[in-house]
């Protein structure tokens, strides 16, 4: 059996942001239309190491993308000077079941997560959007900025992070990359970053809100991708209450998104405060932004169709461009 192995560098070459954004739109459309098979995520606890292994398969019925992502989270790895998270995606032939590719999963996840916010920004942000604020300075924050700049003509960008050194490195390394503005400003306080922003992206691991919803300007669009457990909360209740809320998956958001679950539990909003899935907006089954003053929020916890669609795109482009290494197993 021959299989293609794609490294991190191969994945970045195989997944250009603009094309990946369009791929995410189609994946979300199929998901919301019931045209995808997405079993529940399987979780195996490795208790003696305080670790967990996660297995996330998906099949898109129309585009025929079939893949499984394997993610391990082992916090003790920091003591070994190893990454705490490892990820691998296996792309599978839906006609024969033959494994087609082994794909480095960390870079694929970062790009597809950024592309999801790019899709939401394209569908929900005002057409005249020119300024963006990024909360967080890690790998996910980088692809968030890249994706927003892929769909809007961004003229000014701010970054805020509790890791000031990380924020400064982010600004130095990301400024002028592709369509990103040459100068990225490092904000000293959250209000400095969001006071003039048209689009805000939160990509942190914070368990408490990173800014006050009272400071949001009318017409702002928010992409929130960092909080992915019921206990995590990047956004405060004021933000959620003021916003037209769109999610990647209603079921996943109501089970995993602390940003939404906490205000629901407090009785501040109801479940129907979630107005649409992004795929419903893509297909025209739900409205997007209805006025320039409306605050819109895309809350994502991630769904496996994103990985399957990104893996399918990466494999097709790798074959076209001759990327990766073919190995006989």
Number of C-alpha atoms within 10 A of each C-alpha: 8 12 18 21 20 23 18 15 12 22 27 16 15 27 24 16 23 17 14 26 27 14 23 28 25 21 31 29 22 22 27 21 13 12 16 23 16 16 12 12 13 11 13 11 13 13 8 6 11 11 17 16 17 15 19 21 23 24 25 26 16 11 15 16 23 26 29 20 24 16 19 19 18 18 15 14 14 10 9 8 8 12 13 15 16 15 19 19 26 24 29 22 15 15 8 7 10 13 17 19 25 22 25 22 24 18 22 25 23 19 27 27 28 30 33 31 27 31 28 33 28 17 18 26 27 21 13 11 20 18 22 27 28 28 27 27 24 18 16 22 23 20 24 30 27 22 29 33 24 22 22 21 16 20 16 17 27 24 30 28 23 16 12 16 12 16 25 19 15 23 22 15 13 19 17 13 10 11 18 21 17 17 15 23 20 23 21 14 13 20 16 16 23 27 12 18 24 23 29 27 27 27 26 23 15 17 18 15 17 20 19 15 17 11 13 22 16 15 20 24 28 29 26 25 25 26 26 23 16 17 15 22 25 23 25 19 21 15 22 22 17 16 23 21 23 26 26 24 21 20 10 16 24 18 15 19 26 24 29 27 22 19 18 17 12 10 10 13 17 14 15 10 16 21 17 22 23 33 25 23 21 21 16 11 15 13 15 21 17 11 10 13 12 19 26 28 27 26 31 27 20 20 20 25 27 28 31 28 28 30 32 25 19 26 26 14 18 21 12 10 12 12 21 22 15 14 11 8 6
